[in-house]
Amino acid sequence: MVFTPETYRLRAKEHCPNNELPVLIYRDCLPLPLSEEKAAEFLEAHAWVKKGCWGHIGQRHFHPNTHECYGIFQGSSTLLLGCGHNDTTDGGLEVEVHAGDVVVLPAGTGHCSTKSSKDYKYIGVYPEGAPHWTNQLGKAPIDLEAFRNEIGHVEMPSQDPVNGVDGPLILLWTRT
């Protein structure tokens, strides 16, 4: 079965560079029964590597040096995408995510949870070979050109984390 993602494009803001590549959200695609182990096994089969398990993170931040993927295996959350710490939410995106969903964030995309169920849990996976992420908070206006340069040098994933080698990410994430 091929899962088709929702796609969202976010413009740069004063405190967050975002990315020309779209955010991808795959709905209800993780294998049952939902668990941390099954989510990791599924996403790692497509050349992404688990580097942690988290719940609600309310601090707005972005990673300019790597792409990131959430495999949500428990609970639900409202994510705020596209905003740095000191940005208004205008031009950002609030999206509900639930157990079974997968969210793929291109490098530089601002993200945080604004509200979550008490049992909200997800794994964070990153493309094979990606460096350890750096956190930027966007508390001061950013040097957009410098961040765009860093983001532009992030290696593209070799596979879509949900669908593998021929998945939609490969086509949707072609840089212009």
Number of C-alpha atoms within 10 A of each C-alpha: 5 11 14 16 20 12 14 12 16 20 14 21 23 17 24 33 29 31 23 21 21 19 25 22 22 20 17 16 22 22 13 11 11 14 20 16 11 16 26 23 15 18 27 18 15 20 19 27 22 19 12 12 15 12 19 20 14 14 13 25 25 31 25 27 22 25 24 22 24 24 31 30 28 21 17 24 24 18 21 21 25 31 31 32 21 16 19 12 15 9 14 20 17 16 13 13 21 21 21 23 20 27 21 25 25 26 29 30 30 31 27 22 20 16 16 20 14 12 12 19 24 27 24 21 24 26 24 16 12 17 13 11 16 11 13 18 19 21 15 13 14 17 12 16 10 11 20 18 11 15 23 17 13 17 16 18 21 16 20 21 29 26 20 18 15 12 18 19 26 16 10 14 17 10 9 5
